[in-house]
Amino acid sequence: MPPPSTPCTRVCVLDPGTGLCEGCGRTRDEIAAWGSLSEPERKRIMALLPGRRGAEPGRDLRRPAPSPA
């Protein structure tokens, strides 16, 4: 059986502004739950990570984006 997918880069530092790991882009809750997630759920989260890195600086990505007016 192959090992579970992970985006971990072993740079485990949470950015206080965004709430995301500076190494992989996951939230604290995602990191904590990672071992119990299904492989499809891991892949779904991993697909979101590139977009998180391009988010506006200082936006807390642990919270939903505001709706456009």
Distance bins in CASP14 RR format, pairs under 12 A and 6 or more apart:
PFRMAT RR
TARGET T0000
AUTHOR 0000-0000-0000
RMODE 2
METHOD distances of the structure
MODEL  1
1 39 0 0 0 0 0 1 0 0 0 0 0
2 39 0 0 0 0 1 0 0 0 0 0 0
3 35 0 0 0 0 0 1 0 0 0 0 0
3 39 0 0 0 0 0 1 0 0 0 0 0
3 42 0 0 0 0 0 1 0 0 0 0 0
4 34 1 0 0 1 0 0 0 0 0 0 0
4 35 1 0 0 1 0 0 0 0 0 0 0
4 36 0 0 0 0 0 1 0 0 0 0 0
4 37 0 0 0 0 1 0 0 0 0 0 0
4 38 0 0 0 0 1 0 0 0 0 0 0
4 39 1 0 0 1 0 0 0 0 0 0 0
4 40 0 0 0 0 0 1 0 0 0 0 0
4 41 0 0 0 0 0 1 0 0 0 0 0
4 42 1 0 0 1 0 0 0 0 0 0 0
4 43 0 0 0 0 0 1 0 0 0 0 0
4 45 0 0 0 0 0 1 0 0 0 0 0
4 46 0 0 0 0 0 1 0 0 0 0 0
5 24 0 0 0 0 0 1 0 0 0 0 0
5 34 0 0 0 0 1 0 0 0 0 0 0
5 35 0 0 0 0 0 1 0 0 0 0 0
5 37 0 0 0 0 1 0 0 0 0 0 0
5 38 0 0 0 0 0 1 0 0 0 0 0
5 39 1 0 0 1 0 0 0 0 0 0 0
5 40 0 0 0 0 1 0 0 0 0 0 0
5 41 0 0 0 0 0 1 0 0 0 0 0
5 42 1 0 1 0 0 0 0 0 0 0 0
5 43 1 0 0 1 0 0 0 0 0 0 0
5 44 0 0 0 0 0 1 0 0 0 0 0
5 45 0 0 0 0 1 0 0 0 0 0 0
5 46 1 0 0 1 0 0 0 0 0 0 0
5 47 0 0 0 0 0 1 0 0 0 0 0
5 49 0 0 0 0 0 1 0 0 0 0 0
6 21 0 0 0 0 0 1 0 0 0 0 0
6 23 0 0 0 0 0 1 0 0 0 0 0
6 24 1 0 0 1 0 0 0 0 0 0 0
6 25 0 0 0 0 0 1 0 0 0 0 0
6 26 0 0 0 0 1 0 0 0 0 0 0
6 30 0 0 0 0 0 1 0 0 0 0 0
6 31 0 0 0 0 1 0 0 0 0 0 0
6 34 1 0 0 1 0 0 0 0 0 0 0
6 35 0 0 0 0 1 0 0 0 0 0 0
6 37 0 0 0 0 0 1 0 0 0 0 0
6 39 0 0 0 0 0 1 0 0 0 0 0
6 42 1 0 0 1 0 0 0 0 0 0 0
6 43 0 0 0 0 0 1 0 0 0 0 0
6 45 0 0 0 0 0 1 0 0 0 0 0
6 46 0 0 0 0 1 0 0 0 0 0 0
6 49 0 0 0 0 0 1 0 0 0 0 0
7 20 0 0 0 0 0 1 0 0 0 0 0
7 21 0 0 0 0 1 0 0 0 0 0 0
7 23 0 0 0 0 1 0 0 0 0 0 0
7 24 1 0 1 0 0 0 0 0 0 0 0
7 25 1 0 0 1 0 0 0 0 0 0 0
7 26 1 0 0 1 0 0 0 0 0 0 0
7 30 0 0 0 0 1 0 0 0 0 0 0
7 31 0 0 0 0 1 0 0 0 0 0 0
7 34 0 0 0 0 1 0 0 0 0 0 0
7 42 0 0 0 0 1 0 0 0 0 0 0
7 43 0 0 0 0 0 1 0 0 0 0 0
7 45 0 0 0 0 1 0 0 0 0 0 0
7 46 1 0 1 0 0 0 0 0 0 0 0
7 47 0 0 0 0 0 1 0 0 0 0 0
7 48 0 0 0 0 0 1 0 0 0 0 0
7 49 1 0 1 0 0 0 0 0 0 0 0
7 50 0 0 0 0 1 0 0 0 0 0 0
7 52 0 0 0 0 0 1 0 0 0 0 0
7 53 0 0 0 0 0 1 0 0 0 0 0
8 21 0 0 0 0 1 0 0 0 0 0 0
8 22 0 0 0 0 0 1 0 0 0 0 0
8 23 1 0 0 1 0 0 0 0 0 0 0
8 24 1 0 1 0 0 0 0 0 0 0 0
8 25 0 0 0 0 1 0 0 0 0 0 0
8 26 0 0 0 0 1 0 0 0 0 0 0
8 30 0 0 0 0 0 1 0 0 0 0 0
8 31 0 0 0 0 1 0 0 0 0 0 0
8 34 0 0 0 0 1 0 0 0 0 0 0
8 35 0 0 0 0 0 1 0 0 0 0 0
8 42 0 0 0 0 0 1 0 0 0 0 0
8 46 0 0 0 0 0 1 0 0 0 0 0
8 49 0 0 0 0 0 1 0 0 0 0 0
9 21 0 0 0 0 1 0 0 0 0 0 0
9 22 0 0 0 0 1 0 0 0 0 0 0
9 23 1 0 1 0 0 0 0 0 0 0 0
9 24 1 0 1 0 0 0 0 0 0 0 0
9 25 0 0 0 0 1 0 0 0 0 0 0
9 26 0 0 0 0 0 1 0 0 0 0 0
9 49 0 0 0 0 0 1 0 0 0 0 0
9 53 0 0 0 0 0 1 0 0 0 0 0
10 21 0 0 0 0 0 1 0 0 0 0 0
10 22 0 0 0 0 0 1 0 0 0 0 0
10 23 0 0 0 0 1 0 0 0 0 0 0
10 24 0 0 0 0 1 0 0 0 0 0 0
11 20 0 0 0 0 0 1 0 0 0 0 0
11 21 1 0 0 1 0 0 0 0 0 0 0
11 22 1 0 1 0 0 0 0 0 0 0 0
11 23 1 1 0 0 0 0 0 0 0 0 0
11 24 1 0 0 1 0 0 0 0 0 0 0
11 25 0 0 0 0 1 0 0 0 0 0 0
11 26 0 0 0 0 0 1 0 0 0 0 0
12 20 0 0 0 0 0 1 0 0 0 0 0
12 21 1 0 0 1 0 0 0 0 0 0 0
12 22 0 0 0 0 1 0 0 0 0 0 0
12 23 1 0 0 1 0 0 0 0 0 0 0
12 24 0 0 0 0 1 0 0 0 0 0 0
12 25 0 0 0 0 0 1 0 0 0 0 0
12 26 0 0 0 0 1 0 0 0 0 0 0
12 28 0 0 0 0 0 1 0 0 0 0 0
12 31 1 0 0 1 0 0 0 0 0 0 0
12 32 0 0 0 0 0 1 0 0 0 0 0
13 19 0 0 0 0 0 1 0 0 0 0 0
13 20 0 0 0 0 1 0 0 0 0 0 0
13 21 1 0 0 1 0 0 0 0 0 0 0
13 22 1 0 1 0 0 0 0 0 0 0 0
13 23 1 0 0 1 0 0 0 0 0 0 0
13 24 0 0 0 0 0 1 0 0 0 0 0
13 25 0 0 0 0 0 1 0 0 0 0 0
13 26 0 0 0 0 0 1 0 0 0 0 0
13 28 0 0 0 0 0 1 0 0 0 0 0
13 31 0 0 0 0 0 1 0 0 0 0 0
14 20 1 0 0 1 0 0 0 0 0 0 0
14 21 1 0 1 0 0 0 0 0 0 0 0
14 22 1 0 0 1 0 0 0 0 0 0 0
14 23 0 0 0 0 1 0 0 0 0 0 0
14 24 0 0 0 0 0 1 0 0 0 0 0
14 25 0 0 0 0 1 0 0 0 0 0 0
14 26 0 0 0 0 1 0 0 0 0 0 0
14 27 0 0 0 0 1 0 0 0 0 0 0
14 28 1 0 0 1 0 0 0 0 0 0 0
14 29 0 0 0 0 0 1 0 0 0 0 0
14 30 0 0 0 0 0 1 0 0 0 0 0
14 31 0 0 0 0 1 0 0 0 0 0 0
14 32 0 0 0 0 0 1 0 0 0 0 0
14 60 0 0 0 0 0 1 0 0 0 0 0
14 61 0 0 0 0 0 1 0 0 0 0 0
14 62 0 0 0 0 0 1 0 0 0 0 0
15 21 1 0 0 1 0 0 0 0 0 0 0
15 22 1 0 1 0 0 0 0 0 0 0 0
15 23 0 0 0 0 1 0 0 0 0 0 0
15 24 0 0 0 0 0 1 0 0 0 0 0
15 25 0 0 0 0 1 0 0 0 0 0 0
15 26 0 0 0 0 0 1 0 0 0 0 0
15 27 0 0 0 0 0 1 0 0 0 0 0
15 28 0 0 0 0 0 1 0 0 0 0 0
15 52 0 0 0 0 0 1 0 0 0 0 0
15 53 0 0 0 0 0 1 0 0 0 0 0
15 55 0 0 0 0 0 1 0 0 0 0 0
15 57 0 0 0 0 1 0 0 0 0 0 0
15 58 0 0 0 0 1 0 0 0 0 0 0
15 59 0 0 0 0 0 1 0 0 0 0 0
15 60 0 0 0 0 1 0 0 0 0 0 0
15 61 0 0 0 0 1 0 0 0 0 0 0
15 62 0 0 0 0 0 1 0 0 0 0 0
16 22 0 0 0 0 0 1 0 0 0 0 0
16 28 0 0 0 0 0 1 0 0 0 0 0
16 58 0 0 0 0 1 0 0 0 0 0 0
16 60 0 0 0 0 1 0 0 0 0 0 0
16 62 0 0 0 0 0 1 0 0 0 0 0
17 55 0 0 0 0 0 1 0 0 0 0 0
17 56 0 0 0 0 0 1 0 0 0 0 0
17 57 0 0 0 0 1 0 0 0 0 0 0
17 58 1 0 1 0 0 0 0 0 0 0 0
17 59 0 0 0 0 1 0 0 0 0 0 0
17 60 1 0 0 1 0 0 0 0 0 0 0
17 61 0 0 0 0 1 0 0 0 0 0 0
17 62 0 0 0 0 1 0 0 0 0 0 0
17 63 0 0 0 0 0 1 0 0 0 0 0
18 25 0 0 0 0 1 0 0 0 0 0 0
18 26 0 0 0 0 0 1 0 0 0 0 0
18 27 0 0 0 0 1 0 0 0 0 0 0
18 28 0 0 0 0 0 1 0 0 0 0 0
18 51 0 0 0 0 0 1 0 0 0 0 0
18 52 1 0 0 1 0 0 0 0 0 0 0
18 53 0 0 0 0 1 0 0 0 0 0 0
18 54 0 0 0 0 0 1 0 0 0 0 0
18 55 1 0 0 1 0 0 0 0 0 0 0
18 56 0 0 0 0 1 0 0 0 0 0 0
18 57 0 0 0 0 1 0 0 0 0 0 0
18 58 1 0 1 0 0 0 0 0 0 0 0
18 59 1 0 0 1 0 0 0 0 0 0 0
18 60 1 0 0 1 0 0 0 0 0 0 0
18 61 1 0 1 0 0 0 0 0 0 0 0
18 62 1 0 0 1 0 0 0 0 0 0 0
18 63 0 0 0 0 0 1 0 0 0 0 0
19 25 0 0 0 0 1 0 0 0 0 0 0
19 26 0 0 0 0 1 0 0 0 0 0 0
19 27 1 0 0 1 0 0 0 0 0 0 0
19 28 1 0 0 1 0 0 0 0 0 0 0
19 29 0 0 0 0 0 1 0 0 0 0 0
19 30 0 0 0 0 0 1 0 0 0 0 0
19 31 0 0 0 0 0 1 0 0 0 0 0
19 52 0 0 0 0 1 0 0 0 0 0 0
19 55 0 0 0 0 0 1 0 0 0 0 0
19 58 0 0 0 0 1 0 0 0 0 0 0
19 59 0 0 0 0 1 0 0 0 0 0 0
19 60 1 0 0 1 0 0 0 0 0 0 0
19 61 1 0 0 1 0 0 0 0 0 0 0
19 62 1 0 1 0 0 0 0 0 0 0 0
19 63 0 0 0 0 1 0 0 0 0 0 0
20 26 1 0 0 1 0 0 0 0 0 0 0
20 27 1 0 0 1 0 0 0 0 0 0 0
20 28 0 0 0 0 1 0 0 0 0 0 0
20 29 0 0 0 0 0 1 0 0 0 0 0
20 30 0 0 0 0 1 0 0 0 0 0 0
20 31 0 0 0 0 1 0 0 0 0 0 0
20 45 0 0 0 0 0 1 0 0 0 0 0
20 48 0 0 0 0 0 1 0 0 0 0 0
20 49 0 0 0 0 1 0 0 0 0 0 0
20 51 0 0 0 0 0 1 0 0 0 0 0
20 52 1 0 0 1 0 0 0 0 0 0 0
20 53 0 0 0 0 1 0 0 0 0 0 0
20 54 0 0 0 0 0 1 0 0 0 0 0
20 55 0 0 0 0 1 0 0 0 0 0 0
20 57 0 0 0 0 0 1 0 0 0 0 0
20 58 0 0 0 0 0 1 0 0 0 0 0
20 59 0 0 0 0 0 1 0 0 0 0 0
20 60 0 0 0 0 1 0 0 0 0 0 0
20 61 1 0 1 0 0 0 0 0 0 0 0
20 62 1 0 0 1 0 0 0 0 0 0 0
20 63 0 0 0 0 0 1 0 0 0 0 0
21 27 1 0 0 1 0 0 0 0 0 0 0
21 28 1 0 0 1 0 0 0 0 0 0 0
21 29 0 0 0 0 0 1 0 0 0 0 0
21 30 0 0 0 0 1 0 0 0 0 0 0
21 31 1 0 0 1 0 0 0 0 0 0 0
21 32 0 0 0 0 0 1 0 0 0 0 0
21 34 0 0 0 0 0 1 0 0 0 0 0
21 45 0 0 0 0 0 1 0 0 0 0 0
21 49 0 0 0 0 1 0 0 0 0 0 0
21 52 0 0 0 0 1 0 0 0 0 0 0
21 53 0 0 0 0 0 1 0 0 0 0 0
21 61 0 0 0 0 0 1 0 0 0 0 0
21 62 0 0 0 0 0 1 0 0 0 0 0
22 52 0 0 0 0 0 1 0 0 0 0 0
22 53 0 0 0 0 1 0 0 0 0 0 0
23 31 0 0 0 0 0 1 0 0 0 0 0
23 49 0 0 0 0 1 0 0 0 0 0 0
23 52 0 0 0 0 0 1 0 0 0 0 0
23 53 0 0 0 0 1 0 0 0 0 0 0
24 30 0 0 0 0 1 0 0 0 0 0 0
24 31 1 0 0 1 0 0 0 0 0 0 0
24 34 0 0 0 0 1 0 0 0 0 0 0
24 42 0 0 0 0 0 1 0 0 0 0 0
24 45 0 0 0 0 1 0 0 0 0 0 0
24 46 0 0 0 0 1 0 0 0 0 0 0
24 48 0 0 0 0 0 1 0 0 0 0 0
24 49 1 0 0 1 0 0 0 0 0 0 0
24 50 0 0 0 0 0 1 0 0 0 0 0
24 52 0 0 0 0 1 0 0 0 0 0 0
24 53 0 0 0 0 1 0 0 0 0 0 0
25 31 0 0 0 0 1 0 0 0 0 0 0
25 45 0 0 0 0 1 0 0 0 0 0 0
25 46 0 0 0 0 1 0 0 0 0 0 0
25 48 0 0 0 0 1 0 0 0 0 0 0
25 49 1 0 1 0 0 0 0 0 0 0 0
25 50 0 0 0 0 1 0 0 0 0 0 0
25 51 0 0 0 0 1 0 0 0 0 0 0
25 52 1 0 1 0 0 0 0 0 0 0 0
25 53 1 0 0 1 0 0 0 0 0 0 0
25 54 0 0 0 0 0 1 0 0 0 0 0
25 55 0 0 0 0 0 1 0 0 0 0 0
25 61 0 0 0 0 1 0 0 0 0 0 0
25 62 0 0 0 0 0 1 0 0 0 0 0
26 32 0 0 0 0 1 0 0 0 0 0 0
26 33 0 0 0 0 1 0 0 0 0 0 0
26 34 1 0 0 1 0 0 0 0 0 0 0
26 35 0 0 0 0 0 1 0 0 0 0 0
26 37 0 0 0 0 0 1 0 0 0 0 0
26 42 0 0 0 0 0 1 0 0 0 0 0
26 45 1 0 0 1 0 0 0 0 0 0 0
26 46 0 0 0 0 1 0 0 0 0 0 0
26 48 0 0 0 0 1 0 0 0 0 0 0
26 49 1 0 0 1 0 0 0 0 0 0 0
26 52 0 0 0 0 1 0 0 0 0 0 0
26 53 0 0 0 0 0 1 0 0 0 0 0
26 61 0 0 0 0 0 1 0 0 0 0 0
26 62 0 0 0 0 0 1 0 0 0 0 0
27 33 0 0 0 0 1 0 0 0 0 0 0
27 34 0 0 0 0 0 1 0 0 0 0 0
27 45 0 0 0 0 1 0 0 0 0 0 0
27 48 0 0 0 0 0 1 0 0 0 0 0
27 49 0 0 0 0 0 1 0 0 0 0 0
27 52 0 0 0 0 1 0 0 0 0 0 0
27 60 0 0 0 0 1 0 0 0 0 0 0
27 61 1 0 0 1 0 0 0 0 0 0 0
27 62 1 0 1 0 0 0 0 0 0 0 0
27 63 0 0 0 0 0 1 0 0 0 0 0
28 34 0 0 0 0 0 1 0 0 0 0 0
28 60 0 0 0 0 0 1 0 0 0 0 0
28 61 0 0 0 0 0 1 0 0 0 0 0
28 62 1 0 0 1 0 0 0 0 0 0 0
29 36 0 0 0 0 0 1 0 0 0 0 0
29 37 0 0 0 0 0 1 0 0 0 0 0
29 45 0 0 0 0 0 1 0 0 0 0 0
29 61 0 0 0 0 0 1 0 0 0 0 0
29 62 1 0 0 1 0 0 0 0 0 0 0
30 36 0 0 0 0 0 1 0 0 0 0 0
30 37 0 0 0 0 1 0 0 0 0 0 0
30 41 0 0 0 0 1 0 0 0 0 0 0
30 42 0 0 0 0 1 0 0 0 0 0 0
30 44 0 0 0 0 0 1 0 0 0 0 0
30 45 1 0 1 0 0 0 0 0 0 0 0
30 46 0 0 0 0 1 0 0 0 0 0 0
30 48 0 0 0 0 1 0 0 0 0 0 0
30 49 0 0 0 0 1 0 0 0 0 0 0
30 52 0 0 0 0 0 1 0 0 0 0 0
30 61 0 0 0 0 0 1 0 0 0 0 0
30 62 0 0 0 0 1 0 0 0 0 0 0
31 37 0 0 0 0 0 1 0 0 0 0 0
31 42 0 0 0 0 0 1 0 0 0 0 0
31 45 0 0 0 0 0 1 0 0 0 0 0
31 62 0 0 0 0 0 1 0 0 0 0 0
33 41 0 0 0 0 1 0 0 0 0 0 0
33 42 0 0 0 0 1 0 0 0 0 0 0
33 45 0 0 0 0 1 0 0 0 0 0 0
34 41 0 0 0 0 1 0 0 0 0 0 0
34 42 1 0 0 1 0 0 0 0 0 0 0
34 45 0 0 0 0 1 0 0 0 0 0 0
34 46 0 0 0 0 0 1 0 0 0 0 0
35 41 0 0 0 0 0 1 0 0 0 0 0
35 42 0 0 0 0 1 0 0 0 0 0 0
35 45 0 0 0 0 0 1 0 0 0 0 0
36 42 0 0 0 0 0 1 0 0 0 0 0
37 43 0 0 0 0 1 0 0 0 0 0 0
37 44 0 0 0 0 1 0 0 0 0 0 0
37 45 1 0 0 1 0 0 0 0 0 0 0
37 46 0 0 0 0 0 1 0 0 0 0 0
38 44 0 0 0 0 1 0 0 0 0 0 0
38 45 0 0 0 0 0 1 0 0 0 0 0
39 45 0 0 0 0 0 1 0 0 0 0 0
39 46 0 0 0 0 0 1 0 0 0 0 0
40 46 0 0 0 0 0 1 0 0 0 0 0
40 47 0 0 0 0 0 1 0 0 0 0 0
41 47 0 0 0 0 0 1 0 0 0 0 0
41 48 0 0 0 0 0 1 0 0 0 0 0
42 48 0 0 0 0 0 1 0 0 0 0 0
42 49 0 0 0 0 0 1 0 0 0 0 0
43 49 0 0 0 0 0 1 0 0 0 0 0
45 51 0 0 0 0 0 1 0 0 0 0 0
45 52 0 0 0 0 1 0 0 0 0 0 0
46 52 0 0 0 0 0 1 0 0 0 0 0
48 54 0 0 0 0 0 1 0 0 0 0 0
48 55 0 0 0 0 0 1 0 0 0 0 0
48 61 0 0 0 0 1 0 0 0 0 0 0
49 55 0 0 0 0 0 1 0 0 0 0 0
49 61 0 0 0 0 0 1 0 0 0 0 0
51 59 0 0 0 0 0 1 0 0 0 0 0
51 61 0 0 0 0 1 0 0 0 0 0 0
51 65 0 0 0 0 0 1 0 0 0 0 0
52 58 0 0 0 0 0 1 0 0 0 0 0
52 59 0 0 0 0 1 0 0 0 0 0 0
52 60 0 0 0 0 0 1 0 0 0 0 0
52 61 1 0 1 0 0 0 0 0 0 0 0
52 62 0 0 0 0 0 1 0 0 0 0 0
52 65 0 0 0 0 0 1 0 0 0 0 0
53 59 0 0 0 0 0 1 0 0 0 0 0
53 61 0 0 0 0 1 0 0 0 0 0 0
54 61 0 0 0 0 1 0 0 0 0 0 0
55 61 1 0 1 0 0 0 0 0 0 0 0
55 62 0 0 0 0 0 1 0 0 0 0 0
55 63 0 0 0 0 0 1 0 0 0 0 0
55 65 0 0 0 0 1 0 0 0 0 0 0
56 65 0 0 0 0 1 0 0 0 0 0 0
56 66 0 0 0 0 0 1 0 0 0 0 0
59 65 1 0 0 1 0 0 0 0 0 0 0
59 66 0 0 0 0 1 0 0 0 0 0 0
60 66 0 0 0 0 0 1 0 0 0 0 0
END
